[in-house]
Amino acid sequence: MELSLRSLTKRLNSYIGHAMRRSIQKLSDKSMVTSLEIIDTGTTEANELCALCLKGKSTQSVISKKSDVDNPRRLYRLFSDVCGPFDVEGHSKCHYFVTLINGFSHYIRVKPIRTKDEIPRVLVDWIMCAKVETSEKANILRTDGGGEYMVKDFQEWLKSRGIHHELTNPEMLQENKVAERLNRMILDMIRTIMFQSELPKFLWTFVVSYTQEILNRLPS
């Protein structure tokens, strides 16, 4: 099947949650999807924009894609951040979502939560699960200095596992650019999908889970 970029915008862009177009192009370039060839015609249609993307992503600001630190293997450095609170209470009374990113593979975990108090428990579960799945040890966890990450029990757990907690300034988004960029990407996709689907706003929590599955299947 061959698609022009105009068809791509109207079809694939919608199917995969209005993710970045260059990620869709990579699916074709790297033969990650069978029987699909995306043709760049070199015409102005390559610059056409999706109206829903414009509406859902119009507030985004530039955050660098490149991390300023080395990530030589899986779980060597993990990045985490929390996003919220949101004006609309989600399913199960959630007001935030928390993320965890593997700096090496860019595999992500995203979970809607009710309060920030849940963050330490969620991170412990994720880190322990990742250790079992990869047989690798987490070395560094980078977060901002928000109080939700500084809970005494969580700090003691990190020390007991030999995990260094790397802190950034809570007010300096660029210092935790990997996690902040993921937050912005997820928010862009949530808004765009909600605009397109016209779902009730409280269902944003399910869209969060959907974006996780999409992003983990797209090339980074």
PyRosetta script that sets phi, psi and omega in degrees:
from pyrosetta import init, pose_from_sequence

init()
pose = pose_from_sequence("MELSLRSLTKRLNSYIGHAMRRSIQKLSDKSMVTSLEIIDTGTTEANELCALCLKGKSTQSVISKKSDVDNPRRLYRLFSDVCGPFDVEGHSKCHYFVTLINGFSHYIRVKPIRTKDEIPRVLVDWIMCAKVETSEKANILRTDGGGEYMVKDFQEWLKSRGIHHELTNPEMLQENKVAERLNRMILDMIRTIMFQSELPKFLWTFVVSYTQEILNRLPS")
pose.set_psi(1, 130.8)
pose.set_omega(1, 178.0)
pose.set_phi(2, -112.8)
pose.set_psi(2, 136.8)
pose.set_omega(2, 180.0)
pose.set_phi(3, -127.8)
pose.set_psi(3, 138.1)
pose.set_omega(3, 169.9)
pose.set_phi(4, -79.7)
pose.set_psi(4, 167.7)
pose.set_omega(4, 179.8)
pose.set_phi(5, -65.4)
pose.set_psi(5, -29.9)
pose.set_omega(5, 177.5)
pose.set_phi(6, -65.1)
pose.set_psi(6, -45.2)
pose.set_omega(6, 177.7)
pose.set_phi(7, -64.5)
pose.set_psi(7, -36.7)
pose.set_omega(7, 178.7)
pose.set_phi(8, -57.4)
pose.set_psi(8, -46.8)
pose.set_omega(8, -178.8)
pose.set_phi(9, -60.0)
pose.set_psi(9, -40.4)
pose.set_omega(9, -174.8)
pose.set_phi(10, -78.7)
pose.set_psi(10, -26.0)
pose.set_omega(10, -172.8)
pose.set_phi(11, -113.9)
pose.set_psi(11, -70.4)
pose.set_omega(11, -175.9)
pose.set_phi(12, -61.5)
pose.set_psi(12, -39.6)
pose.set_omega(12, -179.7)
pose.set_phi(13, -55.9)
pose.set_psi(13, -38.6)
pose.set_omega(13, 178.2)
pose.set_phi(14, -73.3)
pose.set_psi(14, -40.9)
pose.set_omega(14, -175.6)
pose.set_phi(15, -63.0)
pose.set_psi(15, -35.9)
pose.set_omega(15, -175.9)
pose.set_phi(16, -108.2)
pose.set_psi(16, 35.7)
pose.set_omega(16, 168.1)
pose.set_phi(17, 71.5)
pose.set_psi(17, 25.2)
pose.set_omega(17, 177.8)
pose.set_phi(18, 60.2)
pose.set_psi(18, 41.1)
pose.set_omega(18, 175.4)
pose.set_phi(19, -70.8)
pose.set_psi(19, 178.0)
pose.set_omega(19, -176.7)
pose.set_phi(20, -65.3)
pose.set_psi(20, 137.9)
pose.set_omega(20, -176.8)
pose.set_phi(21, -62.2)
pose.set_psi(21, -36.0)
pose.set_omega(21, -179.0)
pose.set_phi(22, -65.3)
pose.set_psi(22, -27.9)
pose.set_omega(22, 175.9)
pose.set_phi(23, -68.9)
pose.set_psi(23, -37.7)
pose.set_omega(23, 177.6)
pose.set_phi(24, -65.3)
pose.set_psi(24, -41.6)
pose.set_omega(24, 179.1)
pose.set_phi(25, -61.1)
pose.set_psi(25, -38.1)
pose.set_omega(25, 179.7)
pose.set_phi(26, -63.8)
pose.set_psi(26, -32.7)
pose.set_omega(26, 177.7)
pose.set_phi(27, -56.5)
pose.set_psi(27, -39.0)
pose.set_omega(27, 178.6)
pose.set_phi(28, -78.4)
pose.set_psi(28, -46.7)
pose.set_omega(28, -176.4)
pose.set_phi(29, -60.1)
pose.set_psi(29, -36.3)
pose.set_omega(29, -177.2)
pose.set_phi(30, -97.7)
pose.set_psi(30, 8.8)
pose.set_omega(30, 178.1)
pose.set_phi(31, 55.1)
pose.set_psi(31, 39.9)
pose.set_omega(31, 178.9)
pose.set_phi(32, -82.6)
pose.set_psi(32, -14.3)
pose.set_omega(32, 176.5)
pose.set_phi(33, -124.8)
pose.set_psi(33, 129.1)
pose.set_omega(33, -177.6)
pose.set_phi(34, -77.1)
pose.set_psi(34, 149.4)
pose.set_omega(34, 175.2)
pose.set_phi(35, 59.6)
pose.set_psi(35, 32.2)
pose.set_omega(35, 178.4)
pose.set_phi(36, -132.6)
pose.set_psi(36, 127.6)
pose.set_omega(36, 175.6)
pose.set_phi(37, -133.5)
pose.set_psi(37, 121.7)
pose.set_omega(37, 179.3)
pose.set_phi(38, -101.1)
pose.set_psi(38, 123.6)
pose.set_omega(38, -174.0)
pose.set_phi(39, -102.9)
pose.set_psi(39, 120.4)
pose.set_omega(39, 172.4)
pose.set_phi(40, -87.7)
pose.set_psi(40, 107.7)
pose.set_omega(40, -174.7)
pose.set_phi(41, -78.2)
pose.set_psi(41, -10.9)
pose.set_omega(41, -179.8)
pose.set_phi(42, 77.1)
pose.set_psi(42, 9.7)
pose.set_omega(42, -179.2)
pose.set_phi(43, -100.5)
pose.set_psi(43, -177.3)
pose.set_omega(43, -177.2)
pose.set_phi(44, -67.7)
pose.set_psi(44, -15.8)
pose.set_omega(44, -179.3)
pose.set_phi(45, -64.9)
pose.set_psi(45, -20.5)
pose.set_omega(45, 177.6)
pose.set_phi(46, -66.4)
pose.set_psi(46, -22.2)
pose.set_omega(46, -178.4)
pose.set_phi(47, -98.2)
pose.set_psi(47, 1.2)
pose.set_omega(47, 179.9)
pose.set_phi(48, -67.6)
pose.set_psi(48, 142.6)
pose.set_omega(48, -176.4)
pose.set_phi(49, -112.2)
pose.set_psi(49, 146.5)
pose.set_omega(49, 176.8)
pose.set_phi(50, -77.1)
pose.set_psi(50, 129.5)
pose.set_omega(50, -178.3)
pose.set_phi(51, -61.2)
pose.set_psi(51, -37.8)
pose.set_omega(51, 179.0)
pose.set_phi(52, -68.2)
pose.set_psi(52, -37.4)
pose.set_omega(52, 177.3)
pose.set_phi(53, -63.1)
pose.set_psi(53, -41.9)
pose.set_omega(53, 178.6)
pose.set_phi(54, -61.0)
pose.set_psi(54, -40.6)
pose.set_omega(54, -178.5)
pose.set_phi(55, -71.1)
pose.set_psi(55, -41.0)
pose.set_omega(55, -175.1)
pose.set_phi(56, -82.1)
pose.set_psi(56, -22.0)
pose.set_omega(56, -173.2)
pose.set_phi(57, -117.7)
pose.set_psi(57, 13.0)
pose.set_omega(57, -170.9)
pose.set_phi(58, -67.3)
pose.set_psi(58, -17.4)
pose.set_omega(58, -176.8)
pose.set_phi(59, -98.2)
pose.set_psi(59, 2.2)
pose.set_omega(59, -172.5)
pose.set_phi(60, -70.6)
pose.set_psi(60, 145.3)
pose.set_omega(60, 174.2)
pose.set_phi(61, -114.6)
pose.set_psi(61, 162.7)
pose.set_omega(61, -173.6)
pose.set_phi(62, -78.4)
pose.set_psi(62, 125.8)
pose.set_omega(62, 170.4)
pose.set_phi(63, -125.2)
pose.set_psi(63, 127.2)
pose.set_omega(63, -174.9)
pose.set_phi(64, -55.0)
pose.set_psi(64, 140.1)
pose.set_omega(64, 179.2)
pose.set_phi(65, -77.6)
pose.set_psi(65, -23.6)
pose.set_omega(65, -173.2)
pose.set_phi(66, -92.3)
pose.set_psi(66, 134.8)
pose.set_omega(66, 176.0)
pose.set_phi(67, -80.5)
pose.set_psi(67, 151.9)
pose.set_omega(67, 179.4)
pose.set_phi(68, -94.1)
pose.set_psi(68, 14.0)
pose.set_omega(68, -178.8)
pose.set_phi(69, -131.0)
pose.set_psi(69, 159.3)
pose.set_omega(69, 178.6)
pose.set_phi(70, -85.5)
pose.set_psi(70, 145.1)
pose.set_omega(70, 176.4)
pose.set_phi(71, -133.6)
pose.set_psi(71, 80.4)
pose.set_omega(71, -169.7)
pose.set_phi(72, -72.0)
pose.set_psi(72, -16.7)
pose.set_omega(72, -178.9)
pose.set_phi(73, -157.0)
pose.set_psi(73, 171.0)
pose.set_omega(73, 178.0)
pose.set_phi(74, -60.9)
pose.set_psi(74, 138.5)
pose.set_omega(74, 177.4)
pose.set_phi(75, 67.8)
pose.set_psi(75, 2.8)
pose.set_omega(75, 178.8)
pose.set_phi(76, -60.6)
pose.set_psi(76, -46.5)
pose.set_omega(76, 177.0)
pose.set_phi(77, -134.4)
pose.set_psi(77, 128.0)
pose.set_omega(77, 177.6)
pose.set_phi(78, -112.1)
pose.set_psi(78, 145.7)
pose.set_omega(78, 178.9)
pose.set_phi(79, -119.2)
pose.set_psi(79, 138.7)
pose.set_omega(79, 179.2)
pose.set_phi(80, -140.4)
pose.set_psi(80, 150.5)
pose.set_omega(80, 175.5)
pose.set_phi(81, -157.2)
pose.set_psi(81, 162.7)
pose.set_omega(81, 176.7)
pose.set_phi(82, -120.3)
pose.set_psi(82, 143.4)
pose.set_omega(82, -178.8)
pose.set_phi(83, -124.5)
pose.set_psi(83, 132.8)
pose.set_omega(83, -179.1)
pose.set_phi(84, 134.9)
pose.set_psi(84, -173.6)
pose.set_omega(84, 3.1)
pose.set_phi(85, -78.1)
pose.set_psi(85, 152.2)
pose.set_omega(85, 178.8)
pose.set_phi(86, -95.6)
pose.set_psi(86, 148.4)
pose.set_omega(86, -177.8)
pose.set_phi(87, -62.7)
pose.set_psi(87, -35.2)
pose.set_omega(87, -177.5)
pose.set_phi(88, -97.8)
pose.set_psi(88, 122.4)
pose.set_omega(88, 176.7)
pose.set_phi(89, -69.0)
pose.set_psi(89, 127.2)
pose.set_omega(89, -178.0)
pose.set_phi(90, -85.0)
pose.set_psi(90, -179.5)
pose.set_omega(90, 176.5)
pose.set_phi(91, -55.9)
pose.set_psi(91, 143.3)
pose.set_omega(91, -177.2)
pose.set_phi(92, 64.2)
pose.set_psi(92, 23.8)
pose.set_omega(92, 175.5)
pose.set_phi(93, 64.0)
pose.set_psi(93, 33.2)
pose.set_omega(93, 179.9)
pose.set_phi(94, -81.9)
pose.set_psi(94, 142.8)
pose.set_omega(94, 179.0)
pose.set_phi(95, -125.5)
pose.set_psi(95, -9.1)
pose.set_omega(95, -177.0)
pose.set_phi(96, -137.5)
pose.set_psi(96, 170.3)
pose.set_omega(96, 160.2)
pose.set_phi(97, -136.9)
pose.set_psi(97, 148.2)
pose.set_omega(97, -179.8)
pose.set_phi(98, -116.3)
pose.set_psi(98, 144.9)
pose.set_omega(98, -178.1)
pose.set_phi(99, -122.7)
pose.set_psi(99, 155.3)
pose.set_omega(99, 171.5)
pose.set_phi(100, -140.3)
pose.set_psi(100, 128.3)
pose.set_omega(100, -177.0)
pose.set_phi(101, -123.3)
pose.set_psi(101, 132.9)
pose.set_omega(101, 172.4)
pose.set_phi(102, -80.6)
pose.set_psi(102, 115.9)
pose.set_omega(102, -175.0)
pose.set_phi(103, -63.5)
pose.set_psi(103, -24.8)
pose.set_omega(103, -178.3)
pose.set_phi(104, -82.8)
pose.set_psi(104, -51.5)
pose.set_omega(104, -175.1)
pose.set_phi(105, -97.8)
pose.set_psi(105, -14.7)
pose.set_omega(105, -174.8)
pose.set_phi(106, 63.3)
pose.set_psi(106, 21.8)
pose.set_omega(106, 170.8)
pose.set_phi(107, -69.8)
pose.set_psi(107, 137.9)
pose.set_omega(107, -173.1)
pose.set_phi(108, -122.6)
pose.set_psi(108, 155.2)
pose.set_omega(108, 168.2)
pose.set_phi(109, -126.7)
pose.set_psi(109, 134.9)
pose.set_omega(109, 178.4)
pose.set_phi(110, -134.8)
pose.set_psi(110, 133.5)
pose.set_omega(110, -179.0)
pose.set_phi(111, -140.8)
pose.set_psi(111, 125.4)
pose.set_omega(111, 171.5)
pose.set_phi(112, -68.0)
pose.set_psi(112, 139.6)
pose.set_omega(112, -179.6)
pose.set_phi(113, -135.9)
pose.set_psi(113, 158.4)
pose.set_omega(113, -179.7)
pose.set_phi(114, -79.1)
pose.set_psi(114, -48.2)
pose.set_omega(114, -178.0)
pose.set_phi(115, -137.0)
pose.set_psi(115, 163.5)
pose.set_omega(115, 179.2)
pose.set_phi(116, -66.7)
pose.set_psi(116, -18.4)
pose.set_omega(116, 179.1)
pose.set_phi(117, -61.7)
pose.set_psi(117, -21.2)
pose.set_omega(117, -178.5)
pose.set_phi(118, -78.6)
pose.set_psi(118, -15.1)
pose.set_omega(118, -171.4)
pose.set_phi(119, -59.3)
pose.set_psi(119, -49.4)
pose.set_omega(119, -179.8)
pose.set_phi(120, -55.7)
pose.set_psi(120, -44.7)
pose.set_omega(120, -179.1)
pose.set_phi(121, -63.4)
pose.set_psi(121, -42.4)
pose.set_omega(121, 179.8)
pose.set_phi(122, -63.0)
pose.set_psi(122, -44.2)
pose.set_omega(122, -179.0)
pose.set_phi(123, -65.8)
pose.set_psi(123, -41.2)
pose.set_omega(123, 177.8)
pose.set_phi(124, -59.4)
pose.set_psi(124, -45.9)
pose.set_omega(124, 179.8)
pose.set_phi(125, -61.1)
pose.set_psi(125, -44.8)
pose.set_omega(125, -178.8)
pose.set_phi(126, -64.8)
pose.set_psi(126, -45.9)
pose.set_omega(126, -177.1)
pose.set_phi(127, -65.3)
pose.set_psi(127, -41.6)
pose.set_omega(127, 178.5)
pose.set_phi(128, -65.7)
pose.set_psi(128, -40.4)
pose.set_omega(128, 178.7)
pose.set_phi(129, -64.4)
pose.set_psi(129, -42.5)
pose.set_omega(129, 179.8)
pose.set_phi(130, -63.7)
pose.set_psi(130, -36.4)
pose.set_omega(130, 178.4)
pose.set_phi(131, -62.9)
pose.set_psi(131, -42.5)
pose.set_omega(131, 179.2)
pose.set_phi(132, -66.8)
pose.set_psi(132, -42.0)
pose.set_omega(132, -175.8)
pose.set_phi(133, -70.4)
pose.set_psi(133, -33.2)
pose.set_omega(133, -173.7)
pose.set_phi(134, -108.7)
pose.set_psi(134, -14.3)
pose.set_omega(134, -174.4)
pose.set_phi(135, 60.3)
pose.set_psi(135, 26.1)
pose.set_omega(135, 177.7)
pose.set_phi(136, -114.6)
pose.set_psi(136, 157.7)
pose.set_omega(136, -179.7)
pose.set_phi(137, -105.0)
pose.set_psi(137, 135.7)
pose.set_omega(137, 174.8)
pose.set_phi(138, -74.1)
pose.set_psi(138, 133.9)
pose.set_omega(138, -179.5)
pose.set_phi(139, -105.5)
pose.set_psi(139, -43.0)
pose.set_omega(139, -172.3)
pose.set_phi(140, -136.2)
pose.set_psi(140, 136.2)
pose.set_omega(140, 171.5)
pose.set_phi(141, -117.4)
pose.set_psi(141, 117.8)
pose.set_omega(141, 179.4)
pose.set_phi(142, -103.8)
pose.set_psi(142, 124.8)
pose.set_omega(142, 176.1)
pose.set_phi(143, -141.9)
pose.set_psi(143, 172.9)
pose.set_omega(143, 169.2)
pose.set_phi(144, -77.4)
pose.set_psi(144, 178.7)
pose.set_omega(144, -176.6)
pose.set_phi(145, -90.3)
pose.set_psi(145, 23.9)
pose.set_omega(145, -179.3)
pose.set_phi(146, -61.6)
pose.set_psi(146, 147.8)
pose.set_omega(146, -175.8)
pose.set_phi(147, -60.0)
pose.set_psi(147, -26.1)
pose.set_omega(147, -179.3)
pose.set_phi(148, -63.6)
pose.set_psi(148, -23.2)
pose.set_omega(148, 179.5)
pose.set_phi(149, -96.2)
pose.set_psi(149, -7.6)
pose.set_omega(149, -173.4)
pose.set_phi(150, -102.9)
pose.set_psi(150, 12.7)
pose.set_omega(150, 178.7)
pose.set_phi(151, -58.4)
pose.set_psi(151, 136.1)
pose.set_omega(151, -173.4)
pose.set_phi(152, -57.3)
pose.set_psi(152, -46.8)
pose.set_omega(152, -178.0)
pose.set_phi(153, -61.4)
pose.set_psi(153, -39.0)
pose.set_omega(153, -180.0)
pose.set_phi(154, -69.2)
pose.set_psi(154, -40.2)
pose.set_omega(154, 177.6)
pose.set_phi(155, -62.7)
pose.set_psi(155, -40.1)
pose.set_omega(155, 178.5)
pose.set_phi(156, -67.4)
pose.set_psi(156, -36.8)
pose.set_omega(156, 178.5)
pose.set_phi(157, -64.8)
pose.set_psi(157, -42.9)
pose.set_omega(157, 178.0)
pose.set_phi(158, -59.9)
pose.set_psi(158, -45.1)
pose.set_omega(158, -179.8)
pose.set_phi(159, -63.4)
pose.set_psi(159, -39.8)
pose.set_omega(159, -179.0)
pose.set_phi(160, -66.1)
pose.set_psi(160, -23.9)
pose.set_omega(160, 179.1)
pose.set_phi(161, -98.0)
pose.set_psi(161, 2.4)
pose.set_omega(161, -179.8)
pose.set_phi(162, 70.3)
pose.set_psi(162, 28.3)
pose.set_omega(162, -179.2)
pose.set_phi(163, -99.1)
pose.set_psi(163, 119.6)
pose.set_omega(163, 178.8)
pose.set_phi(164, -79.0)
pose.set_psi(164, 129.0)
pose.set_omega(164, 179.4)
pose.set_phi(165, -93.5)
pose.set_psi(165, 109.3)
pose.set_omega(165, -177.9)
pose.set_phi(166, -95.0)
pose.set_psi(166, 116.9)
pose.set_omega(166, -173.9)
pose.set_phi(167, -102.6)
pose.set_psi(167, 144.7)
pose.set_omega(167, 172.3)
pose.set_phi(168, -118.5)
pose.set_psi(168, 168.8)
pose.set_omega(168, 178.8)
pose.set_phi(169, -71.9)
pose.set_psi(169, 125.8)
pose.set_omega(169, -178.7)
pose.set_phi(170, -57.2)
pose.set_psi(170, -27.1)
pose.set_omega(170, -176.8)
pose.set_phi(171, -93.5)
pose.set_psi(171, -3.8)
pose.set_omega(171, -178.2)
pose.set_phi(172, -109.4)
pose.set_psi(172, 90.3)
pose.set_omega(172, -175.2)
pose.set_phi(173, -59.7)
pose.set_psi(173, -33.9)
pose.set_omega(173, -175.8)
pose.set_phi(174, -66.9)
pose.set_psi(174, -21.7)
pose.set_omega(174, -179.9)
pose.set_phi(175, -72.0)
pose.set_psi(175, -24.4)
pose.set_omega(175, 176.4)
pose.set_phi(176, -117.3)
pose.set_psi(176, 49.0)
pose.set_omega(176, -167.4)
pose.set_phi(177, -62.8)
pose.set_psi(177, -32.2)
pose.set_omega(177, -178.8)
pose.set_phi(178, -63.4)
pose.set_psi(178, -49.4)
pose.set_omega(178, -179.5)
pose.set_phi(179, -70.0)
pose.set_psi(179, -39.1)
pose.set_omega(179, -179.1)
pose.set_phi(180, -66.5)
pose.set_psi(180, -38.7)
pose.set_omega(180, 178.8)
pose.set_phi(181, -66.1)
pose.set_psi(181, -38.3)
pose.set_omega(181, 177.0)
pose.set_phi(182, -63.5)
pose.set_psi(182, -43.6)
pose.set_omega(182, 177.6)
pose.set_phi(183, -55.4)
pose.set_psi(183, -47.3)
pose.set_omega(183, -178.4)
pose.set_phi(184, -63.6)
pose.set_psi(184, -40.9)
pose.set_omega(184, 179.6)
pose.set_phi(185, -63.1)
pose.set_psi(185, -44.3)
pose.set_omega(185, 179.8)
pose.set_phi(186, -64.1)
pose.set_psi(186, -44.1)
pose.set_omega(186, 179.4)
pose.set_phi(187, -62.3)
pose.set_psi(187, -41.7)
pose.set_omega(187, 177.9)
pose.set_phi(188, -59.3)
pose.set_psi(188, -45.8)
pose.set_omega(188, -178.2)
pose.set_phi(189, -67.4)
pose.set_psi(189, -40.3)
pose.set_omega(189, 178.9)
pose.set_phi(190, -60.3)
pose.set_psi(190, -49.9)
pose.set_omega(190, -178.1)
pose.set_phi(191, -60.4)
pose.set_psi(191, -44.3)
pose.set_omega(191, -176.4)
pose.set_phi(192, -66.9)
pose.set_psi(192, -43.6)
pose.set_omega(192, 178.7)
pose.set_phi(193, -63.9)
pose.set_psi(193, -41.3)
pose.set_omega(193, 180.0)
pose.set_phi(194, -65.6)
pose.set_psi(194, -38.5)
pose.set_omega(194, 176.6)
pose.set_phi(195, -61.6)
pose.set_psi(195, -44.7)
pose.set_omega(195, -176.2)
pose.set_phi(196, -69.7)
pose.set_psi(196, -44.6)
pose.set_omega(196, -173.2)
pose.set_phi(197, -81.5)
pose.set_psi(197, -22.5)
pose.set_omega(197, -176.5)
pose.set_phi(198, 58.8)
pose.set_psi(198, 33.6)
pose.set_omega(198, 176.1)
pose.set_phi(199, -70.0)
pose.set_psi(199, 156.0)
pose.set_omega(199, 172.0)
pose.set_phi(200, -59.1)
pose.set_psi(200, 141.2)
pose.set_omega(200, -171.9)
pose.set_phi(201, -62.4)
pose.set_psi(201, -27.1)
pose.set_omega(201, -178.0)
pose.set_phi(202, -68.6)
pose.set_psi(202, -10.9)
pose.set_omega(202, 179.9)
pose.set_phi(203, -85.7)
pose.set_psi(203, 10.3)
pose.set_omega(203, 179.3)
pose.set_phi(204, -58.8)
pose.set_psi(204, -26.5)
pose.set_omega(204, -179.9)
pose.set_phi(205, -63.7)
pose.set_psi(205, -36.8)
pose.set_omega(205, 178.3)
pose.set_phi(206, -71.4)
pose.set_psi(206, -33.3)
pose.set_omega(206, 177.9)
pose.set_phi(207, -67.5)
pose.set_psi(207, -33.6)
pose.set_omega(207, 175.2)
pose.set_phi(208, -58.0)
pose.set_psi(208, -47.4)
pose.set_omega(208, 179.4)
pose.set_phi(209, -63.7)
pose.set_psi(209, -36.8)
pose.set_omega(209, 179.2)
pose.set_phi(210, -64.9)
pose.set_psi(210, -42.9)
pose.set_omega(210, 179.9)
pose.set_phi(211, -65.0)
pose.set_psi(211, -34.7)
pose.set_omega(211, 176.5)
pose.set_phi(212, -58.9)
pose.set_psi(212, -47.2)
pose.set_omega(212, -178.7)
pose.set_phi(213, -64.2)
pose.set_psi(213, -38.5)
pose.set_omega(213, 179.0)
pose.set_phi(214, -65.6)
pose.set_psi(214, -51.3)
pose.set_omega(214, -174.3)
pose.set_phi(215, -64.9)
pose.set_psi(215, -32.2)
pose.set_omega(215, 179.1)
pose.set_phi(216, -74.0)
pose.set_psi(216, -11.0)
pose.set_omega(216, 178.7)
pose.set_phi(217, -106.4)
pose.set_psi(217, -5.1)
pose.set_omega(217, 177.0)
pose.set_phi(218, -98.1)
pose.set_psi(218, 148.6)
pose.set_omega(218, 175.8)
pose.set_phi(219, -65.5)
pose.set_psi(219, 142.0)
pose.set_omega(219, -177.9)
pose.set_phi(220, -84.4)
pose.dump_pdb("model.pdb")
